[in-house]
Structures are given as structure tokens and as C-alpha cells.
Amino acid sequence: MIEVNSISKAFAGRPVLRELDFRVPDGRITALLGANGAGKTSCLRIIGGLLRADSGTVRVGGIDVARDPLAVQRQLGVVGDREGLYERLTVEEYLTLFARMQGLAGAALRESLEYVRRELELEPLWRRRTRGFSQGERMKVSLARALVHRPQHLILDEPTRGLDVLAARLLRRTLLRLRDAGTTILFSSHVMSEVLELSDSVLVMARGCIVGSGTPQALIREAGCSNLEDAFVALAYGDRQAGEVPA
């Protein structure tokens, strides 16, 4: 389980997260749904130990992220908003490096590399250097890096951004298989169709706060709307009209 307990964060005196509080249950896919600037990326970076909250606590699998970030990283895979590939390395070399950083060696290392190669259909890329990879190929390798140590928890920041249809489809299939195998997944998005297809539950963010939570269908009923997009606008922006662009 991922537990976020009353975290707040400000940059240069401007609050981006305000007493954020939620839970991500084990073996479920939870979507963090919000417009650009809602605070999604800051939230995910704090969970991943890449950013420190000003107040509040985050626990991943019962471990406090601020107190023992290395222990958290052993059970957490992160796909961020930047791929961070090492373009002089082949895919195999790159993933081997990160697997070794997670303490894998010998048979365990070989099995993990074979797992991500098979799961993400990486064979055509395996011995290629990552320089010049397409956005879809870069995302595949980033996801493989996050999965190579078989983490129990996975967080992804807008994972299908910039992907073509086939790459996005592969990613969605992979996330659903991981969920069915018991992985706890939290991903951010503002793509309604993606949230509907993937999520068991949805957290609606606006102005650094959670303003709604539940299944997509429950949120639609709560907002008195006919679809998730209108429900999101109603929950995030109050009585503004669905077609209005928020300031």
C-alpha cells in the first residue's frame, strides 16, 4: 500500500500541495487525475523519494520514504516525466546497470533481464544503443528499468504522453497484467479514456488538493454527470461550465 498523509509542498512560497491525504490499495490501479499544474508530478516525486515534502509523511509498503528512501526504492518502480536514458549504452547494458544497482546478480539478474525483455517485447531493441530511439521505444526502456527488480509498487507520471497507438496499447496491457499479478500501481493522467480503461479507483486533484475519489462510475454519479470528463470539471472547478478553460 502507498499511504500519503497530509503532505504539503511549496516552491518559492507558492503552495503546490496542500495537506494531501490518500491511500493506494495493494493490487489495484489508481489514477491521479488532474489538469497541468494540479500538483500531480510533485506528489509522485515525493512518493518516489525524489523530492521532500515540507510537512506530512509518505509510506510505501509501511516504510517511511523520508526516513529510509533506499528501502523504499527497493520495492518501488518509478517512471517519471523524463526518461533519463544513457544513450551510449545498449538496452541490455542499461538495464543490467540498473539491475545491479538494485543488488541483482547471477541467476536472479539473468531472470529479471529475461522477464523485462519478454514482457515489454524488447528483443528488437536489446543490443541497440538508445540514441535516436522513438518516444515509444524510450518509454519501453524506462518502464523496463522500473520493473527490472520486480517491485511491488509502481508509479508513473503521464506514461502515455507522446506515445503512438501501438506503444500506448502495449503499455496499457502491461499495466493491467501487472495489476492482475498483484502490483500496486499509481499513475497520473489527464486523459479520460486512459483513466476509464485502466483505473480501479480515481483521485481527482485540483490546486494541490484531492477534491474527489472513488471509482470512475462513482465519481460520475457523485457529480451528477453523464461522463468522466464532465464529472472531473464539476469536481475540480465547481460550477464552471465543462467547456470553459480554467484560469
C-alpha positions in Angstrom: 0.0 0.0 0.0 1.0 3.6 -0.7 0.0 6.0 2.1 0.1 9.7 1.7 -0.5 11.5 5.0 -1.2 15.3 5.0 1.7 16.3 2.8 2.3 19.9 1.8 4.8 21.4 -0.5 5.6 25.0 -1.7 8.1 26.4 -4.2 9.3 30.0 -3.6 6.4 30.5 -1.2 3.8 29.2 -3.7 1.9 26.2 -2.4 1.7 23.3 -4.9 0.4 20.6 -2.4 -2.0 21.3 0.4 -2.5 18.7 3.2 -2.7 16.0 0.6 -4.1 12.7 2.0 -4.9 9.4 0.3 -4.3 5.7 0.1 -3.4 3.5 -2.9 -4.6 -0.1 -2.1 -2.5 -3.1 -2.9 -3.0 -4.9 -6.2 -5.0 -2.1 -7.7 -4.5 0.6 -10.3 -5.2 4.1 -9.0 -5.3 7.1 -11.3 -4.3 10.6 -10.2 -6.4 12.7 -12.5 -5.8 16.4 -12.8 -5.0 19.3 -15.2 -1.5 20.5 -15.8 -0.3 22.4 -12.7 -2.6 20.5 -10.3 0.4 19.1 -8.3 0.4 15.5 -9.7 4.2 15.4 -10.6 5.2 17.0 -7.3 3.1 14.4 -5.5 4.7 11.5 -7.4 8.2 12.8 -6.9 7.7 12.9 -3.1 6.3 9.3 -3.1 9.4 8.3 -5.1 11.8 10.0 -2.8 13.0 12.4 -5.4 11.5 15.4 -3.6 11.0 16.1 0.1 7.6 17.3 1.4 7.6 20.4 3.7 5.3 18.5 6.1 3.4 15.2 6.3 4.6 11.7 5.7 4.6 9.1 2.9 4.8 5.3 3.4 5.4 2.7 0.8 4.8 -0.8 1.9 4.8 0.5 5.5 8.2 2.2 5.1 8.6 6.0 5.7 10.0 7.4 2.4 11.8 10.3 4.2 13.4 8.1 6.8 14.6 5.1 4.7 14.4 6.1 0.9 16.7 3.2 -0.1 14.5 0.6 1.4 11.5 2.2 -0.4 13.3 2.2 -3.7 13.9 -1.5 -3.5 10.2 -2.1 -3.6 9.2 0.8 -5.8 9.5 1.3 -9.6 9.3 4.8 -11.0 8.6 6.0 -14.5 9.0 9.8 -14.4 8.4 12.7 -16.8 12.0 12.3 -18.1 13.4 9.0 -19.4 17.0 9.5 -18.3 18.4 7.1 -20.8 22.2 6.7 -21.2 22.5 7.0 -24.9 25.9 5.3 -25.3 24.7 2.1 -23.7 22.7 -0.6 -25.4 19.3 -1.5 -23.8 20.8 -4.7 -22.3 23.8 -2.7 -20.8 21.5 0.0 -19.5 19.1 -2.5 -17.8 21.9 -4.6 -16.4 23.4 -1.5 -14.8 20.1 -0.6 -13.0 19.5 -4.2 -12.0 22.9 -4.4 -10.4 22.2 -1.1 -8.6 19.2 -2.9 -7.1 21.5 -5.7 -5.9 20.7 -8.3 -8.5 23.4 -10.7 -9.6 23.9 -14.2 -11.1 20.8 -16.2 -11.9 18.5 -13.5 -10.4 19.9 -10.9 -12.7 19.6 -13.1 -15.8 16.0 -14.0 -14.9 15.0 -10.3 -14.3 16.5 -9.2 -17.6 14.7 -12.0 -19.5 11.5 -11.0 -17.7 11.5 -7.4 -18.9 12.8 -8.4 -22.4 9.9 -10.7 -22.8 7.2 -8.7 -21.0 7.9 -5.5 -22.9 8.8 -7.0 -26.3 12.3 -5.6 -26.2 14.1 -8.2 -28.3 14.4 -5.9 -31.4 16.0 -3.2 -29.3 18.0 -5.3 -26.9 21.5 -4.7 -28.4 20.9 -1.3 -29.8 22.2 1.9 -28.2 19.3 4.1 -27.1 20.5 7.2 -29.0 17.8 8.0 -31.6 15.1 5.9 -30.1 11.5 7.0 -30.7 9.3 8.2 -27.9 7.6 4.8 -27.7 10.9 2.9 -27.6 12.3 5.3 -24.9 9.2 4.7 -22.8 9.5 0.9 -23.1 13.1 1.1 -21.8 12.1 3.4 -19.0 9.4 1.0 -18.0 11.8 -1.9 -18.2 14.2 0.0 -15.9 11.4 0.5 -13.4 10.4 -3.2 -13.5 13.7 -4.9 -13.7 13.9 -5.5 -9.9 10.3 -6.8 -9.8 8.9 -4.0 -7.5 5.7 -4.4 -5.5 4.7 -0.8 -6.2 4.9 1.2 -9.4 4.3 4.9 -10.0 4.1 6.5 -13.5 3.8 10.2 -14.4 1.6 10.6 -17.5 3.1 7.4 -19.0 1.4 7.5 -22.4 2.3 11.1 -23.2 3.7 11.3 -26.7 3.2 7.6 -27.5 1.7 6.3 -30.7 -1.3 4.0 -30.7 0.7 0.7 -30.6 3.1 1.8 -27.9 0.3 3.2 -25.7 -1.6 -0.1 -26.2 1.4 -2.2 -25.1 1.8 0.0 -22.0 -1.8 -0.4 -21.0 -1.8 -4.2 -21.5 1.4 -4.4 -19.4 -0.1 -2.3 -16.6 -3.2 -4.5 -16.5 -1.1 -7.7 -16.4 1.0 -6.2 -13.5 -2.2 -5.3 -11.6 -3.5 -8.8 -12.1 -0.2 -10.2 -10.7 -0.6 -8.1 -7.6 1.4 -5.0 -8.3 0.2 -1.7 -6.7 0.1 1.0 -9.4 -0.4 4.7 -9.2 -0.3 6.8 -12.4 -1.0 10.4 -13.2 -3.0 11.4 -16.3 -5.4 13.9 -17.7 -6.6 11.6 -20.5 -10.1 10.5 -19.6 -10.2 7.4 -21.9 -7.0 6.1 -20.4 -8.3 6.6 -16.8 -11.5 4.8 -17.7 -9.7 1.9 -19.2 -7.1 1.3 -16.6 -8.2 2.5 -13.2 -9.9 0.7 -10.4 -10.1 4.0 -8.5 -9.5 7.6 -9.3 -8.2 10.5 -7.2 -9.2 13.9 -8.6 -6.6 16.6 -7.9 -7.1 20.4 -8.2 -5.0 23.2 -6.8 -2.8 20.8 -4.8 -5.8 19.0 -3.1 -7.8 15.9 -3.5 -11.3 17.1 -4.4 -12.9 13.7 -5.3 -12.1 10.0 -5.0 -13.8 6.7 -6.0 -14.4 4.5 -9.0 -14.9 6.3 -12.3 -18.6 5.4 -12.2 -19.0 6.6 -8.6 -17.4 10.0 -9.4 -19.7 10.4 -12.4 -22.7 9.7 -10.1 -21.4 12.0 -7.4 -21.0 14.9 -9.8 -24.4 14.2 -11.4 -22.9 14.0 -14.9 -23.0 11.6 -17.8 -19.3 11.1 -18.4 -16.0 11.3 -16.6 -14.7 14.4 -18.3 -17.8 16.4 -17.1 -17.5 14.9 -13.7 -13.9 15.9 -13.5 -14.7 19.5 -14.4 -17.5 19.7 -11.9 -15.4 18.3 -9.1 -12.2 20.2 -9.9 -13.7 23.6 -10.9 -17.0 23.7 -9.1 -19.8 25.3 -11.1 -17.7 26.3 -14.1 -19.1 25.1 -17.4 -17.5 22.0 -18.9 -16.4 23.9 -22.0 -14.7 26.7 -20.0 -10.9 26.8 -19.8 -9.8 27.4 -16.2 -7.5 30.3 -15.4 
